[in-house]
Amino acid sequence: MPAGRKVVWAGRAISILACGMFLLSAFFKLKGGPELEQGFEHLGLPLTMRLPLAALELTCVAIYLIPWTAVLGAVLLGGYMGGAICAHWRAGDPVVIPILVGVAVWAGLYLREERLRFLLPIRTGLSRVP
């Protein structure tokens, strides 16, 4: 398998893992339960937000997984994770996991979308300007 195809498949795998986190989160919001109620209370969120948040997560993931709208989906998921970071930070919780999920969303898209790699190239050396 050529190196280019390996990069694309690595991006797909990272994207699927990131989406799995959102799908799991939406599942637990739809399922409900005392743990969810405690978590929402801890974050200072009303429990009435659980269904709209689950719908938002599922919609953003669907947009992200469609190749033609993947960049818009990454922007939306990044915004969602920004809200999650803010909510956890305000509650005094660690924010490492939401940050890593947001990075995984963009890393997966970067690796699987050649046009994005062209738009944002990673430079391997420092160029010297005379």
Buried (B, 14 or more C-beta within 10 A) or exposed (E): EEEEEEBBEBBBEBBEEBBEBBBEBBEBBBEEEEEBEEBBEEBEBEEEEBEEBBEBBBEBBEBBBEEEEBBEBBBBBBEBBEEBBEBBEEEEBEBEBBBBBBBBBBBBBBBBBEEBBEEEEEEEEEEEEE
